[in-house]
Amino acid sequence: MMDHRAEVLGALEAEAEKPEYHPDRCELVLRMTLLSDTIFGNGMSVPGEEDISLLTDAQGFPFYKGSTFKGVFREEMERLLEWEGEGSSLAGILFGEPGFGKDTSESEDRRLVFSDFKLSPFVRERIAQEIGNLPDQILDCLTNMRAFTRISEEGTADRGSLRYARCVNRGLIFYGTLGCACEDESKILEALKLVKWIGTLRNRGFGNVRVEIEKRRDA
């Protein structure tokens, strides 16, 4: 298989916005590899077809919300801080505190900013060239349908419990960005290593991922 990493990185750079320069902040390009089929659930269903549908863009490409990843990442960061006996104050600075009027200038300067996770522009362009502007067919080539049911105490399937979920195929790679203060980078890198599961039905083995730093760039 050919290695298209150079093309992928070039496409990501071309697509990235060029924000105002901030010397105290940096941006991490995250590479999320799906190690199992994964469900980016959108909270909706398709009557008669899917009980759990996926988040997709207008072209039919699945994506994972940055705000959802933020929630998963916060759980792992808080767990890490608890293990290290640091308390939860840093998590409040990085992710924000609930309620109004609790942010300070320090928390604003150090707040984490997440983008959505998407297939690289290079991959999306290649797929669109092969398939055309056909969202349903694009979705079908990147996903599969999985059926599952509830088992009774007698070891048989409960009547009426059959459900269908659309899953993103194992092996696909999604890219997103995480903006942070440079002083928090080392702790963020530690916590990112703890993110192993995302998405819907994680307790059934869906959503095993590996998150890595693809590139660091000044913000």
Buried (B, 14 or more C-beta within 10 A) or exposed (E): EEEBEEBBBBBBEEEBEEEEEBEEBBBBBBBBBBBBBBBBBBEEBEEEEBBBBBBBBEBBBBBBBBEBBBEBBBBBBBEBBEEEEEEEEBBBBBBBBEEEEEBEEEBEEBBBBBBBBBBBBBBBEBBBEEBEEEBEBBBBBBBEEBEBEEEEEEEEEEEEEEBBBBBBBBEBBBBBBBBBBBEBBEBBEBBBEBBBBBBBBBEEEBBBBEBEBBBEEEB
